[in-house]
Amino acid sequence: MNLQIVSTTPFLDQKPGTSGLRKSVPDFQQPHYLENFIQAIFDSLEGCEGQTLVVGGDGRYYNRQAIQIILKMAAANGIGKIIVGQGGILSTPATSCLIRKYQTFGGIILSASHNPGGPEGDFGVKYNIGNGGPAPEKVTEAIYARTKTITEYKILAAGDINLDRPGSFKLGTMDVEVMDSVAPYSALMAELFDFDRIREFIAAGNFRLCVDSMHAVTGPYAKAIFETQLGAPAGTVINGVPLEDFGQGHPDPNLVYAHELVEILFGEDAPDFGAASDGDGDRNMILGRHFFVTPSDSLAVLTANATLVPGYRGGLAGVARSMPTSAAVDRVAAKLGIDCYETPTGWKFFGNLLDAGKATLCGEESFGTGSNHVREKDGLWAVLFWLNLLAVTGKSVEQLVAEHWQTYGRNFYSRHDYEEVPSEPANELMAQLQVQLATLPGQTLGGYTVDYADNFSYTDPVDGSVSKNQGVRIGFTDGSRIVFRLSGTGTKGATLRVYLESYEPDPAKHGEDTQVALGDLIALADQVAKIKEFTGRDRPTVIT
């Protein structure tokens, strides 16, 4: 075994965010940059020698090269075995599935999720622990600490592994198994959902669907599941070939970036159901004919109807949502008599709740929904859940949501994103909001009376860990609220996210346009935070 020990110096910008380390491709292509971070992972994992890891990515530019480097470094660091997806492809939920199925030590996921790809696009590395979920803060903090002191890394001088052919290989003393990327995941989906019922529903000929994989990782999964196993016509899956630059698109399944799907579902002779997933397959967007389902409503509808689906017929232990996500699911949980947990943004915060059996379904407003079947949000799982509900009830997407609102009331909800705001004014905006918090309760602002104002802090009910400064909340006495936070998923400047929510119990008002219903809150948010003044923007980059 030709082991090389390479001298290096630290990079001071390798602090992982909520979803690992994300930087531009040119950043990762710097000499030693990727190697330093991977070595820091291995150095931080006690007892990883001789263990098995899963490695895969979303197929974006630099994915294949990075996998070869990781394989050679893993062999040099004494890892016993690597399971890698065929072609280097593994969706994030499929990686979690494999970690759990084969009880591996953990896994390394190569993705920048919904961020654009290509030679000048973004790349990312994330470590997942043995439960299949994202590494908790104590692990990522240890990795970051190691990146600041690293002086050398280990790598094997060896040829590349053929990733395109399933099989078993040797790299030094380490075993490498190249595995079908789709089969284990699709088998798990068939356990959770009534594939026979869905297949019959599609075969009846009165239901049409369109699934947009956005030239990202879910293409092979979607074709295998929807077109082959469930019998949907060829062409049901559009943009189904993963491309290194996502076809020069932005693989974020929302109303702005998934415009092709939106135009189909809101056009003439629209299909009955539409769905899109993102770069690494963990996000989803659900559409009916001329109808958009907010992620918050989607979580609430799935929770309310979960017992109609085989995998959840025994009922739910509880549900969890991220703090910025609307309180729609809270009302369902209250009626069902189950607990509802409010966590910070970041799927890792759901892991303890799922492992402890306190929650079964989880969701974030950022187009992420999932359950205890894996420890990641899961885009295609959500699509299959909706299809199963449609097949069982025979109702349209709009009917299901409208009936849900009649029962629980409607939470008008929207997120306004201001992308690539220079970091300094973005931080100043948040700082001046923080200063106001103590004086806001009891004030009347634009016709709303402030009930509370704080910077959200979370105490994990399982391990007692505390996460502070998770977003500024201003709540009003009528149940409305505004939330401000800076996102950690971008690589350029800062993304200011403003979340707006207003509850409407009157069914006669449920048909109102969301932005109109939230108009007063939108104006108030700009007034309180001085958004135009600090960002220089007259309008958000993206509204969802």
N, C-alpha and C positions, 0 to 999 in steps of 0.2 A: 504494500500500500504506500503510494507516494504522497505522504502527508507534507503539506507546506504550512509553515507558520509565517504569516505576513505582518510586518510592522505597520502600524497605522496611527493616526492621531484622531482625537474626538471631533465630531461635528456637534455644535452646540444647539442645533435646531431639531433634535430628534425626539421631542416630547410627544408621546402618543396622545391623541384626542379621544373623544368618546368612541371612535371607531378605528383606533389604531393610528399609525403614522401615515399621513397623506401629504404628498408633495407633488410637484410637477415631475414629469418623466425626466427632463434634463437634470433635475436635482438628484433623482435616484441613479442616473447614469454617471454621476461623478465617480471617479475612482475611489473605491473603498466605501462609498456611502451605504449601499444596500448591505454589503458585507458587515460593516460595523453594526448595523441594527440587528441583523440576524445573529451575529455572535453575541450581542447583548442579550437577545432572547435566550439563547442556549446557556449563557453564563448565569442567567437569573433563575433558571428552572432547576430546582434541586431534585436530584434523582431521575433525570431524564435519560441518562446513559442506559443503553440497552432497550429503551422503550420504543413504542410505535407512535408515529405522528401521521396525520393526514395533511396533505398539501394540495392546493388547487387554487384556481383563480377564475376571473370572469372573462378571460380571453382578450383583455385590452392590450394595447401596445406595451411591450416589454414583459408580458406575462411569461412567455416561454423561456426567455433568457434568464429571468429571475428564478424560475423553478429549477433550471439546471444548476445555477449557483447555490441555491438552497440545498439541493440534493447532495452536492459535493461537500458543502459545509456540514451538513448533518452527518454524513459518513465520517468526516474528519473529527467530529465531536462525539463520536461513540453512540449515535442513535442506532437502535437495533433494526428498525424497519420504517419505511415510508410508504404510505398508501397515497397514490397520486391519481388524479382524474385523467382519463384518456384525452389526449390533446392538451393536457394542462387545464382542462375545463372542469370546474366544480362550482355550482352556485353556492352562495353562502349557506342557505338552509340545507342543501345536500351535504355540505361539509359537516355541518352540525349533526346531520343524520348519521354519517359514517363514523364520526367520533363516538357517538352513543351506541351505534350498532355493534362496533368492534371494540368498544371500551378502550379506546386508545388514550395515551397520555395527554394528548391535545392536538391542535392543528394550526397550521399557518395558512391564512387566507390572503390572496393577492387581489386587491380590489380597491378602487376609490368609489365604490358604490354607484351613485347616480351622477357623479362628476364626469365631464367629457373625457374622451380618450384620444389616442393618437400620439405622434412623436412630440407634440407640444402640449399634450393634454396632461391629465393627472394619473397618478399611480398611488397604490397604498399597500401597506402590510399590516395585518392584524393577527394577533395570537389569540386563539380560543383554548380554554381549559378543558379538563376532562369531562365536564358535564355537557360539553358542546357549545357553551355560551362564551361571549366575549370575556376576556380577562378582566377581573375586577381591578379597582384602582391600586390596591396594594401590589399587584403583579405588574401593572404598567408603570407604576412609580419605581419599582425595582429595575425594570428594563431601562427606563429613562436614566436612572442613577448610574447604571453601568455604561450607558452610551457616553457619559461625561468623563469617564476615567479609562476607557478602553485604550490599550496600546498595541494589541495584536489580535489577529483572527486566524482560525484554522480552516484550511480548505484542501480537498483532495485534488491532485493533478490527475485528471481522468477524462475520458471521452464522454460525450453527452449520452444520456439515456434516450431511447426511442419512445417518445410519449404517445405516438399515434397507434401503437399496437398493444392491446391488452396482453398482459403476461407478467412473469416474474423475472427479475434481473438481479444482478449483484453489482454493487458499487463499493469496492473495497470489501469490508466484512459486512456491510449493511445490505439488507434485502430491500428491494424496490418492487412494489406491486402496482402496475398500471391497471386501473380498474375502469370498467364501464361507468361513466359518469352518471347515467340516468337510472339504471335498473334498481338499485337499492332505494332510491328516493321514490320512484313511481310505485314500488311495492308497498312502501309505507303509506302512500296516499290511498292505495286500494284498500288498505286495512281501515282507514278512517272514514272513507266516503263510500256511498252506494254506487259503485261504477255501473252495475247492471241497470239501476233505475235511471241514471243519467244517460246511459247509452240508449235505452228505450225512448227516453224523452227526446233525444236528438234525432233518433231514427224515425220518429213519428212524422217528421217533416214540417211541423208547424212552428219550429223554433230555430232561429239562426243566430250564430255567434261569431265574433271576430276577436282574436287575441293578438295583441301587438307585443312582440318580444324586443322591439326597438334595436335590432341587430346586436343584442346583448346575450348574456349567458343562458337565458331560459329558452332560447330557440329550440335546441335539441330536446329539452324536457317537454316543452309545450307540444311539439310535433308528435312526440312519442305518446304522450298522454291523451291529448285532445283529438288528434287526427287518427292515430293508430288504435289506441286502446278504447277510446270512447266513440269512435266512428264518425267524428265530424268530417265534413268534406275537405278534400285537399284544398289548400288555400285559406282555410280558416285561420291559420297562424300566418300573420304577415310579419315581414322583417325578421324572419326566423333564422337567418344565418348569422352567427356571431362574427363580428368584424372588429379588427384591432382599433378602429376609430369610431365604432358604432355607426358606420355609414355617414360620418361627419355630423351625426346628430348628438343630442344631449339626452342621455338615457335616464331621464327622470320622468316617471309616469304621472304627470299632472296635466291640467288643461292647456297649459302653454306649450310644453315640450312634446307632449304626445298629440300634437295637433292633427296628425294624419288620422289617428283613430277617432278623435273628437269629430272631425269633419264627416267621417263615415257614420258615426252614431247619431249625429245631429243633421244628417243630410236626408235626401229623398230616399224612400225605400230602405230605410235604415234597418240593420239587424236588430234582434230583440235584446242582445246582450253584448257588451264589449268590455275588454279588460286589457290592461297593460302592466308590464313589470319593468324593473329598472336594470341597471348595469349588472349587478351581482345577484339579482333574483329575489331580494328580500322585501321589496316594496310592491305595492299593487294600486291600481286605480280601477274602480268599478263604475261602469256606465250602463244605463238602460237606454231604450230608444228615446232620444231627445231628453235624457235625464242623467244628471251627475250625482253620484252618491259620495258625500263627504266621508273621509276616513273615520271621523268620529261617529257619524251615523252608522257606518258599516260595522264598526265594533259593537255598537248598541243593538243593531238588528241581529247580528250573529249570536250575541249573548242571549237575546230574547227567544231565539228559535233554535238554540243549540241541540235540544233533545230530539229534533227531527232528523238529526244526522247520526249515523251509526256510532262513530267514535265518541260521541258525547251524550248518548241516550241515558247514561246514568246520572246526568246532571253535572253542574259545575261546582267546584269547591269554592271558587271566588273569581273575581276579575281584577285586572289592574290596568291603569292607564297612566301615561305621562302627564305631568302637571299641566302643560299647555293644551292638552287634548280636552275637548268639550266634555261637560258633565252629563252628556246624554246617557252614557252607560251607567252612571251612578243611579239614575232613576230606575233602570232595569234591575240593577243589583238589589236595590231597596225592595222592589216588588217581589223578587225571587227569594229574598231573605238571605242573600249571600254577601260576603264582604267585598268591598271595592277599595282598592289601594291606589293612592296617588303618589307617583314616584317622579324623580327627576327625568329629564330627557336622556335617553341612552338605554338600549336594550339590556345592557348588563345589569341594570337595576331590577329587572324582572326575574333574573336568574335565581336569586335566593327564594323568592316567593314561589316560583315553580318547583324548585327542588324540595321545598318544605311542604308542598301540597296545599299551599294557601290560595293559589290562583290556578285557573285552568286556561282562561283566555286572557290575552294582553293586547294592548294596542297603543299606537301613537298617532297623532294627527298628521305626521309627516309620511302618510301613506304606508304605514307599517302595521301589520296585524299578525298574530300568531297564537300558538297554544303550547301546551306542555309536551307536544310530540317531538319538538326539538327545542333548542335554546336560542333560537334566532327568530326574528320575524320572517314571514314566509309568504311571498307573493302568490305563487301558484296554489298553495294551500288555501288562501283566501278566495281565489277564483273558483276552486273546486267546491268550497263551502257554499258559495253563492249559487253555483250550478245545482248542487244537491238540494238547496232550499227551493229553487225554482222548479226543479223536477218533482219534488214532493207536493208542493202547494199548487202548482199550475198557475201561479200568479206572475205578473210582470214585475220587473225590478221596481218600477214606480209604485205599483200597487202595494208591494211589501213595505216600502218606506213610508208611503202615505198612511197606511193603516197603523204602522208603528207610531207615527206622529199623533194620530188620533188617540192612541192609548196613552202615550207618555208625554205628549207635548213636543214641540220642536225647539231644539237649540240652534238658533241661527248662529252660524260660526264661519269664520274666515281667517286665513293667515295672509298677511302682507309681508313679502320679502323685499328687502332692499339689499341687493347683492353687490359685492365688491366695493363696499364703502371703505374709504381709507381708515385704517385701524385707529388712528389718534382721535378723530372726531367721533367715531363710533363709541370708543371708550369714554369720551367726555360726555356723550349723551347719556350713557348708563350711569355715570358718576353723578350727574346733576339730578337724575331721577332718584338715585339712592338718597341724596340729601333731602329730598322732599318727603320721603316716606313717613317720617315721624309726625309731620304736621297735616297730612292729608285726611286721616280718619275724621269723620264728622263734617267735612267740607262739602259744599254743594258745587258740583262742576257740571256746567252745561245741562242742568236739570237732573243730574244724577247725584245722589248722596253717597259719599264714600263710606263703606262699611269697614274695610280693612285695606292696608297697604303694607307690603313687606317684600323681602327678598327670600324666596322660597327655600326652606331648609327641610331636609328629609332624614329621619331616623329609621334605619332599616329595622323592621320588626323581627327579623330573624337573627341577625348578628350584632345589632345595636350600633353599627357604624353610622356616622353622621356625614351628610353631604350638604354643604352650605352654598349660598350665593348661586342658586339654580334658576334664577329668573325673577324679575320684578313683577309683582302682582298688584293690581288695583281692583278691588272688588266693590260692587255697589249694593245697596240695600235691596234692589229688585232682582238680584241674582246675576246681573250683567257683570262682565269683567273685561279688563284689558291686561295682557301680559306682554312684557318686553324681554327679549333675551338675544344675546349674540350667539350665533351658531358656530360650532367648531368643525363643520364638515367641509368647508371650502378651503382653498389654498391661496387665494388672493384677497388681501384686505380682510374685511369682516362682513358677514351677512347679518343685518339687523332683521329679526323676525318680530312682527307685531301680531298678536293673536287677539281676536275680538269675538265676544260671545254674548248673546242675549237670549233669554228663554221666553218662549211664547206658548202659553197653554191653549189659546183660542184656535180651533181648527179653521175658522173662517179666515184667519190671517196667515196660515201656513204656506199659502201659495205665493207670498210676496217674494220679490227678488232679494237675494241675500245681501247684496251690497247696499240696496236701498234700506232694508230693515236695519242694517248696522250703520247707516249713514251718520247718525249723531255720535256714535261711539268712535267711528273713524275720525271724525273732525276733532273729537275730544282727545284722542290719542296723539294727534299731531300737535295739538295745543299744549298738552301736558309735557310731552317729551321733546317738543321743538324739533320735530323730525326734519322738516324742510331746512331749518336753520343749520342743523348739524350735518346733514347728509348732502344738502344741495339738490335734493331730488323733489320733483313735483308729484311723483307717483311711484308706487312700488315697481320693482322689476317683474315680480310674479305675484299674482293673486290666486289663491286656492281656497 
